[in-house]
Amino acid sequence: MARWQLALALALALAWSARAALPEPRCPPAAAQRCVCHSNRSNDEIVSRPFYSRLGEFSYSVDGSRLLIDYIDNKHFKLDCFQNLTLDNLAMPRFESEVRVAKAVLKDCPTPRGSFGAVLKRFNVLVKDRLTLMIPAGTVTPTHLSELGNVNTLEIKQAELAPGTLAAPIGLRSLILDRVRLPPGELLQLPTSLQRLELLSVGADVPREVLERLPKLDKITVRDSSNVSVTPTGAMKEMALDMTAVRIPSTLPPLLHTVTILNWDDQWPMPWTSCALHTLVLHGVTAEELPAGWISNCKNMSILKVQDGKQLRTLHATSLSGAQDLQELYLTRCALTALPAGLLDDAPNLRVLDLSNNYLKELPSGLLVPTSHLEKLLLSKNKLTQDVFTLVQAVHSLSELDLSQNDVRDSCEGENRYQPGLSPWHSLRFMTTLNLKKTNASQICRDWRESMPLLRTLNLSQNKFTNLKFADLQFRSTETVLVDLSGNDIRKLEYKQRDYNNVIDPDANASKADVKLDNSLACDCKTYWAARALQERPMHLKKLAAGCARSQAPRDIHTVALDTLVCNATDLCKDAPPGCACAVRDSGVPSPAHLLRVDCGGAGLERLADLLGPLAAAAKRERVALDNYVWQLNLTNNRITDLSAAAFPKHLSDLDLTNNSLTLLREDDLRTLLADSTRRVRLARNPLVCNCSAAATLTLMQARQAALDYDALTCANGSRLATVRPLRCSRGLDAALVAAVAALVTLLAAAALAGLLWHPALRLRLKVVLHQRGWLPALADQDDDDRRFDVFLSFSHGDERFVRDELVARLESGPAPYRLCVHYRDWVPGGWIPAQIAASVRASRRTVAVVSAHFLRSAWARAEFQEAYALALRDARPRLVVVLLDDPSALPLDDKLRSYLSTNTYVRWGDPWFWHKLRLALPRSRGPLAGNVPLESTPPDAVTPEACSESAASPLNSASSTPGRPAARAQAVPV
């Protein structure tokens, strides 16, 4: 069992045991038919609730009405009454023994005949502190509030009180009336024991005589939707008023030390004549200016908050004079555009200054000089510029600085040769929090990392960072620093190899930084070392959640394939054959330090010199030393026939020659190629020679299997190379005997060959084979050089997609493309079909007939075949090449075509050596055409590229082969 599963099982077991140990309300035995206990809520509902609160939920039906009890031992008891279930019902469940809770709530329960205290006793519940009564209907009487026992705080919501009700709870210390309807003069009935009173939407004035009857009352809170009168008395200590428009008198009670006013409507505030306040909080200020000497008599003022002053634009220079003990000043969300010089001269003990959410463009010089104990300076959401840097650097005691959402930009961009990378704050060694969110910053200053040992939070989110280096994240703080770089367009995370070594070295001084980054990085060669470090030691940047760009997969940099992290080297591949691409990155080893990846898969290469020569020339031009690179060569799907190890680069780590034309590998070349045990060579899908002449090579391959894709290697006959025994050719026979046997074999072979050559078809095939292997001079093609095309493709409309995507795409690409004649591109609209068939065959050195079931059903395709076949017989040359798309036994062949296939060579699609065999059957290519010659300007005996047969591949041929339709003229065919 997994560790988390074991922990979950243990937690559930503990939860069940805790639930079983809780007291459970039970239905009275005498009311078993009227009271029914149901199971707890459904599992889905229970799991969604906090762990502690789902242990004691019990559901009942009492006389058909629902009842819900929520109980937490020693903490909470809540009774939910549904459908007006009365509390006097004797069938209600109850605890078997007394339980004690700090708070109790009776919700939506109609008032009982007796007191709520008696109801709680009936449930065996003792409330030790707070009782909340939510009575949406009914009137609460003095009887209901008697016998409350140890209740200290009473909260009544949505109820109507009968006269004298508030006098009943004797000894009550806190009373909260929320949307309660009071009879006239009911506040005069409040118990004298009250210490705190909250009136929420009650709509009643609090005159002096009410408060004078409450000698112990030290805090009153009044919140109403309309203005009510509140007159503070001498015993008052705390007062909070929230109404439409509040004003406070100029003379305050001597014990009043905390005042909180929401919607302060004093537009022309005057200085208080008597003030003992140490905390004053004013919201919704309507004044336009705070006057001179405003709090001069508030000698004990410690905290002053003036907030949401949409009209407050200025302060007098002496607005704070006299407040020698002022420690926290908040002037936020106002309309301040400037501050007077000397505003803080009388506040030497100031520790917190919050001027956020204003319109300040600058701060007066020397404003902060008197505040030698300032710890927090909050200036966010203003219009400040870099001028504020000099002002801040003088406050050496500063531990928190917030300049977010100001256009201050970089504080260390003005580097000099004496202190490069330092900001003006390099002397602020007590800094713990630096907030520069949305300030157009783009650099992490060196002193933030090296000179602030107490730094814990660095917020640089939503800025202009585009590049992040390893050094930017090396903090010398005593604790871990959270560096928030989210919301930046960071595309590069650059580590060097030495940075990677520093990360994985257990003895190195690890940086203490958690980087919050949510970007999509441009994962390339510059990200290689960072990705490698994060994959091997992900905890060195714990909160990094960056991924690669959308074009790469997977997105997470912690799992991206390291081999994909390269940069294009277009300058090196500029002169390489078409289809080749070059990429570079660090090699991952000390020497050579760089890696060069060359991808020439399917580029049509026949010789290595066609690739390595242009690369060497480009490297010389770009002044790049190729010997300083580790090479990876991808040469798959080419036509390379020879392997010379001397031509390969000095530092070659990977060579992929899969699907080429390699036959016999020289032992010396292969030995040199496999000398490096770390080099990987892939040779699968090559027609390797596996006879006795290759014994030394095969033996070497078996000895170096680890460096090869050995299990995938095959011989020319299709057998697996791993199953071949490398036997050497015999050399011990008598020379005379060998000569005699050789002479006899030669004589017999000559006689057999002479007999075979009497057959014209066999003689023709033999000439073709000898010519294509270079054993006969290329005389057969010399008189064909005036033919405009190399190959005429004859096919049916049903096979057009195969011809276009496979034959045309492959034969017209690569370093030696063929000149093809195809109907859909080279047809002359309106030409006569029979004439164009004949002209197309005569204009092409070879005709390739794509034979399939579609082909055999097309009259025009068969006509093309007949024309090419006749031309081959007339010229006594192999003019016709047949490509079979299906097995011959599955095709409806007529006698003539079956006879031709039985005596001539054809190429079958699906053969592993299809392309190799097809190119052997074709003449040498002459490159692309220089341009098309219009039909009108062509001599009668010549054929233009437009004079190609349509090969029954267009809608025209389908129509032409339909009975009753003339086929004399071809219609226009779209190019």
Secondary structure, DSSP 4 states (H G I P E B T S, - for coil): --HHHHHHHHHHHHHHHHHHHS---B--GGGTTTEEEEP---HHHHHTS-TGGGSSEEEEEETTEEEEEEEETTTEEEEEE-TT--TT-TTS-B-SS-EEEEEEEEES----SS-HHHHHHHTTEEEEEEEEEE-SSSEE-GGGGS--TT--EEEEES-EEPTTGGGSSTT--EEEEES-B--TTGGGG--TT-SEEEEES----B-HHHHHT-TT--EEEEE-SS---B---TT--EEEEEEEEE---SB--TT--EEEEEEE--SS----SB---SEEEEES---SEE-TTTTTT-TT--EEEEE--TT--EE-TTTTTT-TT--EEEEESS------TTTTTT-TT--EEE--SS--S---TTTTTT-TT--EEE--SS---THHHHHHTT-TT--EEE-TTS----SS-S--SSSTT--TTTT-TT--EEE-TTS------HHHHHS-TT--EEE--SS---EEEGGGG----SS-EEEE-TT----EEE--HHHHHHHH-TTS----EEEEB--EE--SGGGHHHHHHHHH-GGGGTTB--EE-TTSSS-BTTTS-GGG--EE-TTTTTTSPTT-EEEEEE-SSSSS-EEEEEE-TTS--S-THHHHHHHHHHHHHTT--GGGEEEEEE--SS------GGGS-SSEEEEE--SS---PPPHHHHHHHTSSTT-EEE--S--B--SGGGHHHHHHHHHTGGGBTGGG-BBTTS-BGGG---PPPP--S-HHHHHHHHHHHHHHHHHHHHHHTTSHHHHHHHHHHHHHTTSS-TTTTGGGTTSSEEEEEE--GGGHHHIIIIIIHHHT-SSS---EE-HHHHB-TT--HHHHHHHHHHTEEEEEEEESHHHHT-HHHHHHHHHHHHHHHHHTS--EEEEESS-GGGS---HHHHHHHHHS-EEETT-TTHHHHHHHHSPPP--S-S-PPPGGGS-TTS--TTB---TT-SHHHHHHTSTT---SSPPP---
